[in-house]
Amino acid sequence: MTAHPIHIRDLDRDDESERNFVLSAWKRGYRGEAAEVPHEHGPGCPVLACMDRGAYYRLMEARLVPVLERASVVVACNPTRESQLYGFAAGDRDALHYVYVKAVFRGRGFARRLVERVMRDPSARRDPPMPVTHWTHAAERYAVSHPGEIVFVPSLLVGDEAA
């Protein structure tokens, strides 16, 4: 597989198309992933698979918009055409929230680089296990190959806006 050039930068929060890319990929990706992934905390989230599609997207939009306002979000993009996005990662000092890479770019180390960049914040949690707020197939594979390095803590997604 040939190397594919990549540039990682902060999400342009003023660019509606970038924000829409992140929200859309997160909502669509997690709907399928959460329903299927078994882990030590029980099965994925079968309620998401059974929920009416419109209700799911409204619920996730209401939950994710505040996360995007407070979290660090980085995108992977084409270095010569930065509007061509390959994926993103979102996290804050307490947890890694979500990582997404377009299928065609998976297996090239983009997700690893996105996570390294988003968790670079000096206030980010450094000691394992790193809390993650979404348990996906990729999280499961990572947990199996790196025991004790990540832990599922969905309540950290809510953050201070619930107070």
C-alpha positions as CSV (number, residue, x, y, z in Angstrom):
1,M,0.0,0.0,0.0
2,T,1.5,3.3,-1.0
3,A,1.7,6.1,1.5
4,H,-1.0,8.7,1.3
5,P,-0.2,12.3,2.2
6,I,-2.0,13.5,5.2
7,H,-2.2,16.8,7.1
8,I,-3.7,17.0,10.6
9,R,-5.1,20.3,11.8
10,D,-7.7,21.7,14.1
11,L,-11.3,21.6,13.0
12,D,-12.3,25.0,11.4
13,R,-15.3,25.6,13.7
14,D,-16.4,28.5,11.5
15,D,-16.7,26.2,8.5
16,E,-20.2,24.8,8.4
17,S,-19.2,22.0,6.0
18,E,-16.5,20.8,8.3
19,R,-18.8,20.8,11.3
20,N,-21.4,19.0,9.3
21,F,-18.8,16.4,8.2
22,V,-17.9,15.7,11.8
23,L,-21.5,15.5,13.1
24,S,-22.8,13.4,10.2
25,A,-19.9,10.9,10.3
26,W,-20.2,10.6,14.1
27,K,-24.0,10.1,14.1
28,R,-24.0,7.7,11.2
29,G,-21.0,5.7,12.3
30,Y,-22.0,5.2,15.9
31,R,-25.6,4.2,15.1
32,G,-24.3,1.0,13.5
33,E,-21.3,0.4,15.7
34,A,-23.0,0.9,19.1
35,A,-25.7,-1.7,18.4
36,E,-23.2,-4.5,17.5
37,V,-20.2,-4.3,19.8
38,P,-20.2,-6.5,22.9
39,H,-17.7,-5.6,25.6
40,E,-17.2,-6.2,29.3
41,H,-19.8,-3.6,30.2
42,G,-22.5,-5.5,28.4
43,P,-23.7,-5.5,24.9
44,G,-23.4,-2.4,22.7
45,C,-26.4,-0.2,22.9
46,P,-29.3,-2.1,21.3
47,V,-31.7,0.8,22.0
48,L,-29.9,2.8,19.4
49,A,-30.5,0.2,16.7
50,C,-34.2,-0.1,17.7
51,M,-34.8,3.7,18.0
52,D,-36.6,5.5,15.2
53,R,-34.0,6.9,12.8
54,G,-35.3,10.5,13.2
55,A,-35.4,10.2,17.0
56,Y,-31.8,8.8,17.0
57,Y,-30.5,11.6,14.9
58,R,-32.2,14.3,17.0
59,L,-31.0,12.8,20.2
60,M,-27.4,12.5,19.0
61,E,-27.4,16.1,17.5
62,A,-28.5,17.4,20.9
63,R,-25.8,15.4,22.6
64,L,-23.0,16.0,20.2
65,V,-23.3,19.8,19.5
66,P,-22.3,20.7,23.1
67,V,-19.4,18.2,22.9
68,L,-18.1,19.8,19.7
69,E,-18.2,23.2,21.4
70,R,-16.0,22.1,24.3
71,A,-13.8,19.3,22.9
72,S,-10.7,19.5,21.0
73,V,-11.5,18.3,17.4
74,V,-8.8,17.6,14.8
75,V,-9.3,16.6,11.2
76,A,-7.1,14.6,8.8
77,C,-7.2,16.1,5.3
78,N,-5.5,16.3,2.0
79,P,-2.4,18.5,2.4
80,T,-2.9,20.2,-1.0
81,R,-6.7,20.5,-0.7
82,E,-7.6,20.9,3.0
83,S,-11.3,20.9,2.3
84,Q,-11.0,17.2,1.4
85,L,-11.4,15.6,4.8
86,Y,-10.3,12.0,5.6
87,G,-11.4,11.7,9.2
88,F,-11.5,13.3,12.6
89,A,-10.9,12.8,16.3
90,A,-12.7,14.5,19.2
91,G,-11.5,14.5,22.8
92,D,-11.0,16.6,25.9
93,R,-9.0,16.5,29.1
94,D,-11.2,13.7,30.5
95,A,-11.7,11.3,27.6
96,L,-11.3,10.4,24.0
97,H,-14.8,10.8,22.5
98,Y,-14.8,9.5,19.0
99,V,-12.5,8.8,16.1
100,Y,-13.6,8.4,12.5
101,V,-11.6,7.7,9.3
102,K,-13.3,7.2,5.9
103,A,-13.2,3.5,5.0
104,V,-10.9,4.0,2.0
105,F,-8.2,5.5,4.3
106,R,-8.4,3.0,7.1
107,G,-5.4,0.8,8.0
108,R,-2.9,3.6,7.2
109,G,-2.3,4.9,10.7
110,F,-4.5,7.9,10.3
111,A,-6.6,7.1,13.4
112,R,-3.5,6.7,15.5
113,R,-2.1,10.1,14.4
114,L,-5.5,11.8,15.0
115,V,-5.7,10.4,18.5
116,E,-2.1,11.4,19.3
117,R,-2.8,15.0,18.1
118,V,-6.2,15.4,19.8
119,M,-4.9,14.1,23.1
120,R,-1.7,16.3,22.9
121,D,-3.4,18.9,25.1
122,P,-1.2,19.3,28.2
123,S,-4.3,19.0,30.4
124,A,-5.3,15.7,28.7
125,R,-5.4,12.6,30.9
126,R,-2.1,10.7,30.4
127,D,-2.3,7.7,32.8
128,P,-3.8,4.5,31.5
129,P,-6.5,3.5,31.2
130,M,-7.7,6.3,28.9
131,P,-11.5,6.8,29.2
132,V,-13.4,6.5,26.0
133,T,-17.0,7.6,25.7
134,H,-18.0,5.5,22.6
135,W,-17.3,1.7,22.4
136,T,-16.9,0.7,18.7
137,H,-15.4,-2.2,16.8
138,A,-12.1,-0.3,16.7
139,A,-12.2,0.4,20.4
140,E,-12.9,-3.3,21.0
141,R,-9.9,-4.4,18.8
142,Y,-7.7,-1.9,20.6
143,A,-8.8,-3.1,24.0
144,V,-8.0,-6.7,23.1
145,S,-4.6,-5.9,21.7
146,H,-3.7,-3.4,24.4
147,P,-5.2,-4.7,27.7
148,G,-5.8,-2.1,30.4
149,E,-5.1,0.9,28.2
150,I,-8.7,2.1,27.6
151,V,-11.9,1.9,29.6
152,F,-15.5,2.6,28.5
153,V,-16.9,5.6,30.5
154,P,-19.9,6.9,28.5
155,S,-21.0,9.3,31.3
156,L,-17.9,11.5,30.5
157,L,-19.6,12.5,27.2
158,V,-22.1,14.6,29.0
159,G,-19.6,17.0,30.6
160,D,-20.3,20.1,32.5
161,E,-23.3,21.2,30.4
162,A,-25.5,18.7,32.3
163,A,-24.9,20.6,35.5
